[in-house]
Amino acid sequence: MNEQHNPWFDATVQQLNDPQNQRVWSVIVSLFGDLAQDKGAQISGGALTRIITPMGIKPEAIRVALHRLRKDGWIESARAGRASVHYLTEYGRKQSAAVTPRIYERRAAVPGEWHLLIAEDGAGQATLDDVLMLPSYVAVNRTTALGRGPVPQSLDDLLAAGVNSIAVPDWLKSRLFPDHLCEACAALQRDLQQISAPPAVLTPEQTGTLRTLIVHRWRRVVLRHPDLPSGFHPADWTGETCRALVFTLLDQLPRPDLAALDSLSE
């Protein structure tokens, strides 16, 4: 099927293309996480190609990336008549579901109950390292962590104390939101601000392309910092303005129906 020429679509794809090194396998993970995360959801090879190639990614690179994702247990592929179909494995769905709340959360974290954990070298340090694997904890330094919620009762190796009020110094803000992350967020915000409202006539695959680009760029920002209230943000952090722009545009680009994508001529 020939792509419907749309100058707005072409310009928007160019605006949203990731300025950093684009890993094709990561783009595909973003695509499936947004469009086909549910059990039983699948995308044909033809639809996948039509969604991704407008980003400047060649079909050969898509095939290589799919091979890697199959090898890593993220995706399964099968034949459906003369065509191929691809879908997330149970592992892939689990990994996607784990980060979905962070990616699609429309509001920043709000202040709440906090506690501080302090470890001694040795066994206590190993316990703290395990705790820091949980998304509700932030490392302050090698032996100290800050956690959301009430003081846990089962960490005997650690000094634990509830915190009623938190003063966050600039050095910790800079550690949690480093310059390269602030710059990536600001770049995405600038790109989104230059995009006008979508036209009414977009094909399903064009919508899929744009949603994948938006989610991929936003995912690379929001999953690289802890989910923290504004008191932890440095002065140059534009994350919440960027978040609002992301969802304003996604709301104007509703997810295409997978059946509509796969009903198109291969």
Secondary structure by P-SEA (a helix, b strand, c coil): ccccccaaaaaaaaaacccccccaaaaaaaaaacccccccccccaaaaaaacccccccaaaaaaaaaaaaaaccbbbbbcccbbbbbbcaaaaaaaaaaccccccccccccccbbbbbbcccaaaaaaaaaacccccccccccbbbbcccccccccccbbbbbcbbbbcaaaaaaaccaaaaaaaaaaaaaaaacccccccccaaaaaaaaaaaaaaaaacccccccccccccccccaaaaaaaaaaaaaaacccccaaaaaaccc
